[in-house]
Amino acid sequence: MGSMELELASAADAAAALAHAQEQLRAAEVASVVSMLALCDLHRVDESNLFEGAERWVRGGSDGTPLIGEFVSGEIAGLLGVGIGSAAVQIAQALNLRHRHPLLWQSVLAGRVRVWQAGAVADDCATAGLSAEACAKVDGWCATALQFQPWPRVRPRVAEWIIRADPELAAARAQNAARSRGVEIGEIRDGHVGVWGRLDAADGIALDQALDHVAGQLSGDETDGSDRGRRRAAALGLIARQALGQDPLPGAPARAAELVVRLSASAVADGGVDLGEVAIVQGWGAVLRSQVGTMLAGCRVTVRPVVVADAVAAVDAYEPPDPLRFAVIERNVVEVFPYGTRAARACDLDHTIPYEHTAPPGAAQTSLGNLGPLGRFAHRLKTHGGWQLGQPQPGVYVWTSPLGYGYLVTSQGTIRLRRPPAQQAA
């Protein structure tokens, strides 16, 4: 395959070429997996051959996938340039995707979702042991999210959806995982040992917090520097020696936890709220609701009910008050730049229409309809980089790039609205 260098006369040409290349890349990925599945479909087994070692029909994927000839993996391995085992894994992923995740599969064929992204979801569901029926639930949730949200936003939620699709199976997996708990200490290498372990979720979170607490009390002399990782390593050693009666640990305050219950305004009005089977531990992941009590044992718990309201009073002040800030970051949980992934709580709240400090009282410039979370770099793009932003409705953002590409951003994700006309890109 020879080298190719494009002659592009302008930034607009380069942007158009990049967009076209991405389309071709997706098309090639789809063509590859479709062709591989066609080979599986068309491959025939000589059922009259009864000799030992002759080819048989085998199930190529998980529950709900068809039988395929087992020798087709050899043909596909050669075409892909991979080993037979790797080819079998790719075949299983493709079959699982097509037969157990039909909505994701259609999104892949339409070019809306990348093959590797949909394949990762199919793999997770297969590894979790989900039935085809349970996969259909995950399929619907995931296909919808991936149409609008970038992969880094969707990926962490797959584990939640897998639990939600079959809570009883999730509980069984948790019981099985408990049997594999353990901690191993490796051999001494260069004066150090490796530590590996698998803990109960509550114990793991408690250990993480304990390491942070003890590490924060250590002096620089004890850690040979201020690096967080080295401090935590020293803290683990101190915890071990304290258990043996050698070194005292610094005192620790009682653990505190904030339990956030998110409710819609309509749910509150109707009375009675179903909290569901799954709880999200911020920064950690999804667990069964029944596991939350164990995690909160020994904590001082503050319960914060957050009602996602459609209206919070606007103010004149530049800085939004706490109720308004909470409402914005609950409405848009990540920054509102196209395909944003930065958590809203780590962003500044940007005024869509720049705040005018000389405006008269009552202008109410700081409102749900004029605020949105933006990271510092995205804010610089808006302020100094030529990006244009409007907010036609509260929580709905319309961006136009310097080269004329348009994007619609909502709480559900991003849609690319348009490309610049061909004559503009010339």
C-alpha positions in Angstrom: 0.0 0.0 0.0 1.7 3.2 -1.1 1.8 6.5 0.7 -0.7 9.2 -0.1 -0.5 12.9 0.7 -3.4 15.1 0.0 -3.0 18.6 -1.4 -5.4 20.7 0.6 -5.5 24.4 -0.2 -7.5 25.7 2.8 -8.6 24.9 6.3 -12.1 24.4 5.0 -10.8 21.8 2.5 -8.9 20.0 5.3 -11.9 19.9 7.5 -14.1 18.5 4.7 -11.4 15.9 4.0 -11.2 14.9 7.6 -15.0 14.5 7.8 -15.0 12.4 4.6 -12.2 10.2 5.9 -14.1 9.5 9.1 -17.1 8.4 7.0 -14.9 6.1 4.9 -13.3 4.7 8.0 -16.7 3.8 9.5 -17.9 2.4 6.1 -14.8 0.1 5.9 -15.4 -1.1 9.5 -19.0 -2.0 8.6 -18.0 -3.7 5.4 -15.5 -5.8 7.2 -17.9 -7.1 9.9 -20.8 -7.6 7.4 -18.5 -9.6 5.1 -17.3 -11.7 8.0 -20.9 -12.5 9.0 -21.8 -13.3 5.4 -19.0 -15.9 5.3 -20.4 -17.5 8.5 -23.9 -17.5 7.0 -22.8 -19.0 3.7 -20.3 -21.6 5.0 -21.7 -25.1 4.8 -20.9 -28.3 6.8 -20.8 -31.7 5.2 -23.1 -33.5 7.6 -22.5 -36.8 5.8 -18.9 -36.8 7.1 -19.1 -38.8 10.3 -15.4 -39.3 10.8 -13.8 -38.3 14.1 -12.5 -34.8 13.9 -14.8 -33.8 11.0 -16.4 -30.3 11.0 -19.4 -29.8 13.2 -22.0 -27.1 13.6 -21.3 -25.0 16.7 -22.9 -22.0 18.4 -20.7 -19.1 17.4 -21.9 -16.7 20.1 -24.0 -16.5 23.2 -27.7 -17.2 23.8 -29.8 -16.3 20.8 -27.1 -16.7 18.1 -27.2 -19.2 15.3 -25.1 -22.3 14.7 -22.1 -21.9 12.3 -19.6 -24.2 10.8 -16.6 -24.4 13.1 -14.0 -24.4 10.3 -15.1 -21.0 9.0 -12.9 -19.5 11.7 -9.8 -20.7 9.9 -10.8 -19.0 6.7 -11.6 -15.7 8.5 -8.4 -15.9 10.5 -6.3 -15.9 7.4 -8.3 -13.0 5.8 -8.0 -10.9 9.0 -4.4 -11.8 9.5 -5.0 -13.0 13.1 -4.8 -16.3 14.9 -7.7 -18.8 14.9 -8.6 -18.0 18.6 -8.7 -14.3 17.9 -10.9 -14.9 14.8 -13.3 -17.0 16.9 -13.6 -14.1 19.4 -14.4 -11.6 16.7 -16.9 -13.9 15.1 -18.7 -14.3 18.5 -18.7 -10.6 19.0 -20.2 -10.0 15.6 -22.9 -12.7 16.0 -23.8 -11.4 19.4 -24.1 -7.9 18.1 -26.3 -8.8 15.1 -28.6 -11.3 16.9 -28.7 -10.0 20.5 -28.4 -6.3 20.0 -30.5 -5.5 16.8 -30.9 -1.8 17.5 -27.1 -1.3 18.0 -26.5 -3.4 14.9 -28.8 -1.2 12.8 -27.0 1.9 14.3 -23.7 0.3 13.2 -25.0 -0.3 9.7 -26.2 3.3 9.5 -22.8 4.6 10.5 -24.1 6.2 13.7 -22.2 3.9 16.1 -18.7 2.5 15.7 -18.2 -1.3 15.4 -15.8 -1.5 18.2 -18.1 0.5 20.5 -21.1 -1.7 19.9 -18.9 -4.8 20.1 -17.7 -3.8 23.5 -21.3 -3.6 24.7 -22.0 -7.0 23.2 -18.9 -8.4 24.9 -19.9 -7.0 28.3 -23.4 -8.5 28.1 -22.0 -11.9 27.0 -19.5 -11.9 29.8 -22.2 -11.0 32.3 -24.2 -14.0 31.1 -27.3 -12.0 30.0 -30.0 -13.8 28.1 -31.1 -12.6 24.7 -34.2 -11.1 26.4 -32.1 -9.2 28.9 -29.8 -8.0 26.1 -32.7 -6.5 24.3 -33.2 -4.1 27.3 -29.5 -3.1 27.3 -29.7 -2.8 23.5 -32.5 -0.2 23.6 -30.9 2.0 26.3 -27.5 1.8 24.8 -28.5 2.4 21.1 -30.4 5.5 22.1 -27.5 6.9 24.2 -24.8 6.2 21.5 -26.8 8.2 18.9 -26.2 11.4 20.8 -23.5 10.9 23.4 -19.8 10.3 22.9 -18.5 6.9 23.9 -16.7 8.1 27.2 -20.1 9.1 28.5 -21.9 5.9 27.5 -19.2 3.4 28.5 -19.5 3.8 32.3 -23.3 3.3 32.1 -23.2 -0.1 30.4 -22.5 -1.8 33.8 -25.5 0.0 35.2 -27.7 -1.2 32.4 -26.5 -4.8 32.7 -27.5 -4.8 36.4 -30.8 -3.1 35.6 -31.6 -5.6 32.8 -31.5 -8.6 35.2 -31.0 -7.7 38.9 -31.3 -11.3 40.0 -28.5 -12.4 37.8 -26.5 -9.4 39.0 -26.9 -10.5 42.6 -25.8 -14.0 41.6 -22.7 -12.5 39.9 -21.9 -10.6 43.1 -22.1 -13.8 45.1 -19.8 -15.6 42.7 -17.4 -12.6 42.7 -17.2 -12.9 46.5 -15.6 -16.3 46.2 -12.7 -14.7 44.2 -11.9 -12.1 46.8 -8.2 -12.0 47.8 -5.1 -10.0 48.2 -1.7 -11.1 46.9 1.8 -9.7 47.6 4.4 -10.3 44.9 8.1 -11.0 45.2 10.6 -8.3 46.1 11.8 -6.6 43.0 14.2 -3.6 43.3 13.3 -3.3 47.0 9.5 -3.2 46.4 6.6 -5.6 46.1 3.5 -5.5 43.9 0.1 -5.7 45.6 -3.0 -7.0 43.8 -6.4 -7.6 45.3 -10.1 -8.0 44.8 -12.3 -6.6 47.6 -15.9 -6.2 48.5 -17.1 -2.8 47.1 -17.7 -1.3 50.5 -14.3 -2.5 51.8 -12.6 -1.1 48.7 -14.2 2.3 49.0 -13.3 2.4 52.8 -9.7 1.4 52.0 -9.4 4.1 49.4 -10.7 6.7 51.8 -8.4 5.4 54.6 -5.4 5.6 52.3 -6.2 9.2 51.4 -6.7 10.1 55.0 -3.5 8.6 56.3 -1.5 9.9 53.3 -2.7 13.4 54.0 -1.2 13.2 57.5 2.3 12.1 56.4 5.2 14.4 56.2 7.4 14.7 53.1 10.3 12.8 54.9 8.1 9.7 55.2 7.1 9.6 51.5 10.3 11.0 49.8 8.2 13.6 48.0 4.6 14.8 47.7 3.4 12.5 44.9 -0.1 11.2 45.8 0.7 7.7 44.8 3.8 7.5 46.9 2.0 8.9 49.9 -0.8 6.3 49.5 1.8 3.5 49.3 3.4 4.7 52.5 0.0 5.0 54.1 -0.8 1.3 53.3 2.5 0.3 55.0 1.6 2.4 58.0 -1.8 0.8 58.2 -0.2 -2.7 58.1 2.4 -1.9 60.8 -0.3 -0.4 63.0 -2.3 -3.7 62.8 0.9 -5.4 64.1 1.1 -2.9 67.0 4.2 -1.1 65.6 3.1 2.4 64.6 0.1 4.4 65.6 -2.2 5.8 63.0 -3.3 9.4 62.9 -6.8 10.0 64.2 -9.6 9.9 61.6 -12.9 11.8 61.7 -16.1 9.9 61.3 -16.8 9.0 57.7 -19.3 11.2 56.0 -21.5 10.3 53.0 -24.0 12.3 51.0 -26.9 10.2 49.6 -28.4 12.0 46.6 -31.9 10.9 45.5 -32.8 12.3 42.0 -36.5 12.8 41.4 -38.4 14.4 38.6 -40.9 17.1 39.3 -43.7 15.0 37.8 -42.8 12.1 40.0 -43.0 14.2 43.2 -46.4 15.7 42.0 -47.8 12.2 41.4 -46.7 10.9 44.8 -44.8 7.7 45.4 -41.4 7.2 43.7 -39.9 3.9 42.5 -36.1 4.2 43.2 -35.4 1.1 41.1 -32.9 -1.7 41.7 -29.7 0.1 40.8 -27.7 2.8 42.7 -24.9 4.8 41.2 -21.9 5.5 43.5 -20.4 8.7 42.3 -16.9 8.1 40.9 -17.1 4.3 41.4 -19.9 2.8 39.4 -23.2 1.0 39.7 -24.3 -1.4 42.4 -27.5 -3.1 43.5 -29.6 -0.9 45.8 -29.4 -3.7 48.4 -25.6 -3.1 48.7 -25.9 0.6 49.5 -26.6 0.0 53.2 -23.4 -2.0 53.7 -21.4 0.8 52.0 -22.9 3.5 54.3 -22.3 1.5 57.5 -20.6 3.7 60.1 -21.0 6.9 58.0 -22.7 10.1 59.0 -25.3 10.2 56.1 -26.8 13.4 54.7 -29.7 12.8 52.3 -30.1 15.3 49.6 -33.3 15.0 47.5 -32.7 16.7 44.2 -35.9 17.6 42.3 -35.1 18.2 38.7 -37.2 21.2 38.2 -38.0 23.2 35.0 -37.8 26.6 36.7 -35.5 28.2 39.2 -35.6 31.9 39.8 -33.2 34.0 37.7 -31.0 36.5 39.5 -29.1 39.7 38.7 -25.8 38.6 40.3 -23.0 37.2 38.2 -22.4 34.2 40.4 -25.4 31.8 40.4 -26.8 30.9 43.9 -26.5 27.2 44.9 -30.1 26.2 43.9 -29.5 27.6 40.4 -26.1 26.0 40.2 -27.5 22.6 41.3 -30.4 22.9 38.8 -28.0 23.6 35.9 -25.5 20.8 36.6 -28.3 18.3 37.2 -29.9 19.3 33.9 -26.6 19.1 31.9 -24.4 16.7 33.7 -21.4 17.2 31.4 -20.0 20.3 29.7 -22.2 21.6 26.9 -19.5 21.9 24.2 -20.2 19.4 21.4 -19.5 15.8 22.4 -18.4 17.0 25.9 -17.4 14.5 28.5 -16.0 16.7 31.3 -18.3 16.4 34.4 -20.4 19.6 34.9 -19.4 19.7 38.6 -15.8 20.3 37.4 -16.8 23.1 35.1 -17.5 26.8 35.4 -21.1 28.0 34.6 -20.8 30.1 31.5 -23.2 32.8 30.5 -24.4 32.0 27.0 -25.0 35.6 26.3 -22.0 37.3 28.0 -22.8 38.9 31.3 -23.2 42.7 31.1 -22.0 44.2 34.4 -23.6 47.6 33.5 -27.0 46.1 33.0 -29.8 47.7 35.1 -31.3 45.9 38.1 -33.9 43.4 37.1 -32.1 42.2 34.0 -31.9 38.7 35.5 -29.0 37.7 33.3 -28.1 34.7 35.4 -30.8 32.1 34.7 -31.4 28.6 33.6 -31.8 29.9 30.0 -28.5 31.7 30.0 -26.1 29.3 31.8 -24.3 26.2 30.8 -21.3 24.2 32.2 -18.1 24.7 30.2 -14.5 23.7 30.9 -11.8 26.4 30.7 -10.6 25.4 27.2 -14.1 25.2 25.8 -14.8 28.7 27.3 -11.7 30.0 25.5 -12.9 28.6 22.2 -16.2 30.4 22.7 -14.6 33.7 23.8 -11.5 33.8 21.7 -11.7 31.0 19.2 -14.5 32.1 16.9 -17.1 29.6 18.1 -20.7 31.0 18.2 -23.2 29.8 20.8 -26.9 30.2 21.3 -29.4 28.8 23.8 -32.8 28.9 22.1 -34.4 27.0 25.0 -33.1 26.4 28.5 -30.6 23.5 28.3 -30.5 23.4 24.5 -27.3 24.8 22.9 -26.6 25.5 19.3 -22.9 25.8 18.3 -21.3 27.0 15.1 -17.6 26.3 14.5 -15.3 28.8 12.8 -15.5 26.8 9.6 -19.3 26.7 9.6 -20.1 23.2 11.1 -23.2 23.2 13.3 -23.9 21.2 16.5 -27.0 20.8 18.7 -26.2 19.9 22.3 -28.8 18.9 24.9 -28.7 16.9 28.1 -29.0 13.7 25.9 -25.9 14.4 23.9 -24.8 16.0 20.6 -26.2 16.0 17.0 -24.2 17.5 14.2 -26.7 19.7 12.4 -25.0 20.7 9.2 -21.8 21.1 7.1 -20.9 24.4 5.4 -22.2 24.6 1.8 -19.8 23.2 -0.8 -19.1 26.7 -2.2 -17.9 27.8 1.3 -15.5 24.9 1.6 -13.9 25.6 -1.7 
